[in-house]
Amino acid sequence: MLKYLQNKLGNQRKRKRILYERLTEPLHLNLLSIFVALFGSFEQKIEFDLVIRQQYAFCLLQAAKFAKSMEIQSVTAIEFGVAAGAGLLNICEITKKITQETGVQFQIFGFDSGQGLPPPRDYRDIPETFKKGDYPIVDKEKLLQALPDNAKLIVGDIAETVPEFIKTISQDSPIGFIAVDVDYYWSAKECLKVLLGEAEKYLPITLIHLDDIGIPSSNPWVGELLAVNEFNAENSYRKIHPYTFLRNRRIFKHTRWIDHIFVMHTLDHKRRSIKYEQTKVQVLSNPYL
């Protein structure tokens, strides 16, 4: 944690981001954060954005809560675009702590070509920002050794590995979170095919983090946003949409990661069927009677 903070404070862009996102928030919330950092539960630290890669932490905690409400004991989390592996290892660390607090287990998978980015195909891959060879896996063997037993690295062309992977997903551990960090439009399009399996292989609400939609070149006609728009147009019962009113639900509202969080709604999930029977009838009270 200390090394991570030193890295952030040593980077001018990251220092500016901390200034804009955190120090512009109300003083009493920043003071309260000190108390939460020292004495709060892991869930409270996530609520106060005190966890490394809070965007992953929020999504993984929500996935665990959704699963627990459905009496599901395990959730599958996926990162597309592993590169050096810091994000994948961070997911492992976060989920370990979430499991301790919620009891929900995680199966974790990281997908990467292992060779860095392939050549961009056309303007939709944002070639002005990304190029061939970017973000290779630096030390595959060392990364494999660092992964816990519930995490696996899948190396190869995503177009080939994803279809086989979908076959292995069990309803006992549905997909609850995917992080898409593959930079290119074509790669993102292949990643999203992981959401086209049988409905019960997913939570009714599957959280998605789109990493590269915040760069200046990003727009609905290129990159990940184009892949999402085409996914929605091509699929009647699977729809990806920004997490509704998420900014209003957060304690700290200036942070950028909020705009990167989307949800895949599995509209053909049995929980969303009119035939599904709720176990408890909802009744409203009337304070005027």
C-alpha positions in Angstrom: 0.0 0.0 0.0 2.8 2.4 0.9 4.7 1.7 -2.3 1.5 2.3 -4.3 0.9 5.7 -2.6 4.5 6.7 -3.2 4.1 5.8 -6.8 0.9 7.9 -7.1 2.4 10.9 -5.3 5.5 10.7 -7.5 3.5 11.1 -10.7 2.4 14.6 -11.5 -0.7 13.5 -13.4 -1.8 11.3 -10.5 -1.1 14.1 -8.0 -3.3 16.4 -10.0 -6.0 13.7 -10.1 -5.9 13.3 -6.3 -6.1 17.1 -6.0 -9.1 17.4 -8.2 -11.0 14.3 -7.1 -10.3 14.0 -3.4 -9.2 17.4 -2.0 -12.2 19.2 -3.6 -14.6 17.0 -1.6 -16.0 18.4 1.7 -13.4 18.6 4.5 -15.5 16.7 7.0 -15.7 13.7 4.7 -11.9 13.7 4.2 -11.4 13.9 8.0 -13.9 11.0 8.5 -11.9 9.0 6.0 -8.9 9.0 8.4 -11.1 7.3 11.0 -12.5 4.8 8.5 -9.0 4.0 7.3 -7.8 3.3 10.8 -10.8 1.5 12.3 -13.4 0.8 9.5 -14.3 -2.6 8.0 -13.2 -3.4 4.5 -16.7 -2.7 3.2 -16.6 0.8 4.8 -13.2 1.4 3.3 -14.6 0.6 -0.1 -17.5 3.0 0.5 -14.9 5.7 1.3 -12.7 5.0 -1.7 -9.8 3.9 0.5 -9.0 0.7 -1.4 -6.4 0.4 -4.2 -8.3 0.3 -7.5 -11.6 1.3 -5.9 -13.3 0.8 -9.2 -12.6 -3.0 -8.9 -13.4 -3.0 -5.2 -16.8 -1.5 -5.7 -17.8 -3.8 -8.5 -16.5 -6.9 -6.7 -18.3 -6.0 -3.5 -21.6 -5.4 -5.3 -21.3 -8.7 -7.2 -20.8 -10.5 -3.8 -23.9 -8.7 -2.4 -26.0 -9.6 -5.4 -24.9 -13.2 -5.2 -25.5 -13.4 -1.4 -29.1 -12.0 -1.9 -29.7 -14.9 -4.3 -28.0 -17.4 -1.9 -25.2 -18.0 -4.4 -22.0 -19.0 -2.7 -19.5 -18.2 -5.5 -18.9 -15.6 -8.2 -16.6 -15.5 -11.2 -14.6 -12.3 -11.9 -12.7 -11.7 -15.1 -10.0 -9.2 -16.2 -9.4 -8.9 -19.9 -6.0 -7.3 -20.5 -3.6 -8.4 -17.7 -0.4 -6.8 -18.9 2.1 -6.7 -16.0 -0.6 -8.3 -13.7 -1.0 -5.7 -11.1 -4.7 -5.4 -11.7 -5.2 -9.2 -11.6 -3.3 -9.5 -8.3 -5.2 -6.6 -6.9 -8.5 -8.4 -7.7 -7.2 -11.4 -5.8 -6.4 -9.3 -2.8 -9.7 -7.5 -2.8 -11.8 -10.6 -3.2 -10.0 -12.3 -0.4 -11.1 -9.6 2.0 -14.6 -9.4 0.6 -14.9 -13.2 1.1 -13.9 -12.7 4.7 -16.7 -10.2 5.3 -19.5 -11.7 3.1 -18.7 -15.4 2.9 -19.0 -15.3 -0.9 -16.2 -17.0 -2.7 -14.6 -15.9 -6.0 -13.2 -17.7 -9.0 -10.8 -15.3 -10.9 -9.6 -15.4 -14.4 -7.2 -13.1 -16.3 -7.1 -13.1 -20.2 -4.2 -11.8 -22.2 -2.4 -12.6 -25.4 0.9 -12.4 -23.5 2.5 -10.6 -26.5 1.2 -7.1 -26.0 -1.2 -5.4 -28.4 -1.5 -6.7 -32.0 -1.3 -4.1 -34.8 -4.4 -1.9 -34.9 -6.9 -2.7 -37.7 -8.3 0.7 -38.4 -9.3 4.0 -36.8 -11.8 2.2 -34.5 -8.8 0.8 -32.6 -7.7 4.3 -31.7 -4.2 4.0 -33.3 -3.3 7.5 -32.3 -3.2 6.3 -28.7 -2.4 2.6 -28.9 0.1 0.7 -31.0 1.5 -2.8 -31.6 3.5 -4.3 -28.7 2.0 -2.1 -26.0 1.4 -3.7 -22.6 3.0 -7.2 -22.8 3.1 -9.6 -19.8 6.5 -8.7 -18.4 7.2 -11.8 -16.3 4.6 -14.5 -16.9 6.2 -17.1 -14.6 6.6 -14.7 -11.7 3.0 -13.7 -12.1 1.8 -17.3 -12.2 3.6 -18.0 -9.0 2.0 -15.0 -7.3 -1.6 -16.0 -8.2 -3.6 -17.8 -5.5 -5.3 -21.1 -6.0 -8.6 -19.5 -7.0 -7.1 -17.5 -9.8 -6.0 -18.5 -13.3 -4.2 -16.8 -16.2 -5.5 -17.7 -19.7 -3.0 -16.8 -22.3 -3.9 -16.7 -26.0 -6.0 -15.0 -28.6 -9.2 -13.9 -26.9 -11.2 -14.8 -30.0 -10.2 -18.4 -29.4 -10.0 -18.6 -25.6 -13.3 -17.0 -24.7 -15.7 -19.4 -26.6 -14.1 -22.4 -24.8 -14.1 -20.6 -21.5 -17.8 -19.9 -21.6 -18.4 -23.7 -21.8 -16.7 -24.1 -18.4 -18.7 -21.5 -16.5 -21.0 -23.1 -13.9 -24.3 -21.7 -12.6 -22.8 -22.4 -9.2 -20.3 -19.6 -9.8 -21.9 -17.2 -12.3 -20.0 -14.3 -13.8 -20.6 -11.2 -11.7 -17.8 -8.8 -12.8 -15.6 -8.3 -15.9 -12.9 -5.7 -16.4 -12.4 -4.7 -20.0 -8.9 -3.2 -20.5 -7.9 -4.4 -24.0 -7.7 -0.9 -25.6 -8.8 -1.8 -29.1 -12.3 -1.9 -30.5 -11.9 -5.3 -32.1 -10.5 -6.8 -28.9 -13.3 -5.3 -26.7 -15.8 -6.8 -29.1 -14.3 -10.2 -28.7 -14.3 -9.8 -24.9 -18.0 -9.0 -24.7 -18.8 -12.3 -26.3 -18.1 -13.8 -22.9 -21.6 -12.4 -22.0 -23.4 -14.5 -24.5 -23.7 -17.8 -22.7 -26.7 -19.3 -21.1 -28.6 -16.8 -18.9 -27.9 -18.6 -15.6 -24.2 -18.3 -16.1 -24.4 -14.7 -15.1 -25.9 -12.7 -12.2 -29.0 -10.8 -13.4 -26.9 -7.7 -13.0 -23.2 -8.2 -14.0 -20.9 -5.3 -13.4 -18.4 -4.1 -16.0 -15.5 -1.8 -15.8 -14.6 -0.2 -19.1 -11.0 1.1 -18.7 -10.3 3.0 -21.8 -13.4 5.2 -22.3 -11.8 8.1 -20.4 -9.1 8.9 -22.9 -9.6 12.0 -25.1 -9.9 10.0 -28.3 -12.8 7.8 -26.9 -16.2 8.3 -28.4 -19.2 6.1 -29.3 -17.8 5.5 -32.8 -14.5 3.9 -31.7 -13.0 1.7 -29.0 -14.9 0.1 -26.1 -18.0 2.4 -26.4 -18.5 1.3 -30.1 -18.1 -2.4 -29.0 -20.8 -1.8 -26.3 -23.2 -0.1 -28.7 -22.9 -2.9 -31.2 -23.3 -5.5 -28.5 -26.6 -3.8 -27.5 -27.8 -3.6 -31.1 -27.0 -7.2 -31.8 -28.6 -8.8 -28.6 -32.2 -8.5 -27.6 -31.9 -9.9 -24.0 -28.4 -8.7 -23.0 -28.0 -5.0 -22.6 -25.0 -3.0 -21.3 -25.8 0.4 -19.7 -24.1 2.8 -17.3 -24.7 2.0 -13.7 -27.8 4.0 -13.0 -27.3 7.0 -10.6 -24.1 5.6 -9.3 -22.6 9.0 -8.7 -25.5 10.0 -6.4 -25.0 6.8 -4.4 -21.3 7.4 -3.6 -19.9 9.3 -0.7 -17.2 10.9 -2.8 -18.7 12.0 -6.0 -15.8 13.7 -7.9 -13.8 10.5 -8.7 -13.6 9.6 -12.4 -13.9 5.8 -12.0 -17.7 6.2 -11.5 -18.1 7.0 -15.2 -16.4 3.8 -16.1 -18.8 1.5 -14.4 -21.5 -0.2 -16.5 -23.9 -3.1 -16.0 -24.9 -6.0 -18.3 -28.5 -6.7 -17.7 -29.4 -10.3 -18.3 -33.0 -9.8 -19.3 -33.6 -13.5 -20.0 -32.4 -14.5 -16.5 -35.0 -16.6 -14.6 -35.0 -14.0 -11.8 -36.4 -11.5 -14.3 -39.1 -13.7 -15.5 -42.7 -13.1 -14.6 -42.9 -16.7 -13.6 -40.3 -16.2 -10.8 -42.0 -16.1 -7.4 -40.8 -13.6 -4.8 -40.6 -15.2 -1.4 -41.8 -12.1 0.4 -44.6 -9.6 -0.6 -43.5 -6.0 -0.3 -45.9 -3.9 1.8 -45.7 -0.1 2.3 -46.6 1.6 5.6 -48.7 4.7 5.7 -47.7 7.2 8.5 -50.9 9.2 8.0 -53.2 6.3 9.1 
